[in-house]
Amino acid sequence: MSRMTGESDGIYDAVVIGGGPVGCRAAESACRNGLSRVLVLEEHPETGSPVQCAGLLSVSAFREAGLRDDDACILNRISGARVFAPSGECLCLKGKGVMAYAVSRKLFDRKLAENAAAAGVQFRMKTTVLKTEIVRMKDGTPLRKVTAVSAGKETVFYARIVIAADGVRSTVSRREGFAVPDRIVLAGFQNECQFRPEFPDDVEIYIGSRVPGFFAWAVPLGDETSGIGRIGLAVDPSAAGKDGDVTCASAFFEKLIRETPSLKERIGPSAFEFVVGAIPVTPLSKTYGEAFLVAGDAAGQCKPVSGGGIYTGLKAADIAGKCAAQAVLSGDVSEKSLKIYESRWKASFGKEIDFGMKFHRFRRSMTDEEMNTLIHEMNDPALLNMITEYGDIDHPSVLITKLLFSKHALKLTKIVGRLIRML
Ligand SMILES: Cc1cc2nc3c(=O)[nH]c(=O)nc-3n(C[C@H](O)[C@H](O)[C@H](O)COP(=O)(O)OP(=O)(O)OC[C@H]3O[C@@H](n4cnc5c(N)ncnc54)[C@H](O)[C@@H]3O)c2cc1C
């Protein structure tokens, strides 16, 4: 175990690695819970860039972020979804009002960074963390030594605790030995481009073997006059016969557009932004260590049903910041004391992730015929009413469970029976 070198006034209460939404929020939470020297290290020159997101947030996720319903980052208000079976049949789902916002992730992330800065968080941009390790002060107090590169120079920071919020690839937590065997990571691809929505308040969803293991989306960013949308998809590489290849999505995207004339004819020639990214479906089996917490995509805290990671990530960030502050202020950053972080985030949304992983395995096993039957049979007023009543983007298990055990769903028994057995 190495000893600390350097000045003690160089010690931060907490260093947060990654200035994405989760890192900003965790840092803000640490400050608001009593820490005074909190530093975010971000490798890019600005937060929210490059974008790796469809930018669709439930209204409650948006409020969870502490933003107002008239914030400038909102580009569109979404009140429904149109799900297209492989056969082309459409299931029109409606919420009780506005269900989600399509946001500019650049502006959204910037707002979270501003909120963190207002709470006292410091930022160091263009600083890439290479590794963290435990060192001890002369009296045995543990510290995290954070080694980073900034402007080509190696720089060292010391912190009483580190929160790794460095996204799905999280080299930092992997170096700490936090890994999951057989982890499922979806490959995503998206094009922000000219797009003519049929219904500007509805997202379009495309399912079937053309999008192995997941789905494709078209998110309108305004009414017909704005003429812009985000068209994208994510695929499960193992369901696509491309095990471990998180770059395989663009080929499926091109094929989907080529083979779906109803979508293709509404996409214009101008493309404004391409997004290539990965979505973790499996959470880390352990998200804490000595003076160390992992949060957000780095911890695999996404919702497997929808791939959304902002709602759950922000929840985890709040908990991580609070647990970090309590541990530092009590002088006990041991692994044992930080276990509370994992218990708390699991109590908050762990069941939703467990359910979502089972649902994901079921979805992966469905044939096109089964999806066609499912969409056809769900086009039933009683079931559509249930969807309007119980649909909740952040808690899909509530609706799915209600549907599974509803008398109206008896005709679906053959298909959903398999899901019931998997739950
Ligand atoms: C195609 C696609 C579409 C998506 N659509 C949605 C959606 O509609 N709704 C939704 O809720 N979620 C969506 N997601 C998921 C969502 O984007 C993530 O869950 C969310 O961004 C996670 O936030 P985060 O802060 O954990 O990680 P990130 O946003 O990835 O932020 C991590 C930050 O860490 C920085 N970093 C990484 N390594 C280092 C290092 N070594 N040193 C310093 N800094 C580092 C990165 O530069 C980055 O800024 C989508 C994902 C993809 C790929």
The ligand as an ORCA input file, in Angstrom:
! r2SCAN-3c Opt
* xyz 0 1
  C     -28.311      5.686    -28.760
  C     -28.688      5.972    -27.329
  C     -29.919      6.546    -27.029
  C     -30.280      6.795    -25.694
  N     -31.485      7.385    -25.438
  C     -31.858      7.646    -24.161
  C     -33.097      8.288    -23.880
  O     -33.847      8.653    -24.784
  N     -33.435      8.509    -22.572
  C     -32.610      8.133    -21.536
  O     -32.967      8.320    -20.357
  N     -31.415      7.546    -21.786
  C     -31.012      7.305    -23.066
  N     -29.795      6.737    -23.320
  C     -28.924      6.429    -22.182
  C     -28.314      7.716    -21.634
  O     -27.664      8.416    -22.666
  C     -27.324      7.372    -20.518
  O     -27.966      6.500    -19.601
  C     -26.835      8.612    -19.770
  O     -26.123      9.475    -20.607
  C     -25.926      8.152    -18.623
  O     -25.357      9.252    -17.979
  P     -23.940      9.096    -17.250
  O     -23.643     10.424    -16.675
  O     -23.945      7.882    -16.394
  O     -22.922      8.748    -18.424
  P     -22.490      9.648    -19.657
  O     -23.590     10.515    -20.104
  O     -21.894      8.695    -20.641
  O     -21.353     10.578    -19.063
  C     -20.086     10.054    -18.720
  C     -19.093     11.188    -18.787
  O     -17.833     10.712    -18.322
  C     -16.808     11.230    -19.157
  N     -15.666     10.312    -19.032
  C     -15.602      9.021    -19.442
  N     -14.414      8.489    -19.115
  C     -13.714      9.469    -18.480
  C     -12.412      9.523    -17.891
  N     -11.612      8.452    -17.880
  N     -12.003     10.691    -17.342
  C     -12.818     11.793    -17.337
  N     -14.065     11.788    -17.874
  C     -14.504     10.636    -18.425
  C     -17.447     11.259    -20.538
  O     -16.786     12.167    -21.386
  C     -18.870     11.692    -20.212
  O     -19.016     13.089    -20.229
  C     -29.393      6.463    -24.636
  C     -28.145      5.901    -24.936
  C     -27.795      5.662    -26.261
  C     -26.447      5.064    -26.560
*
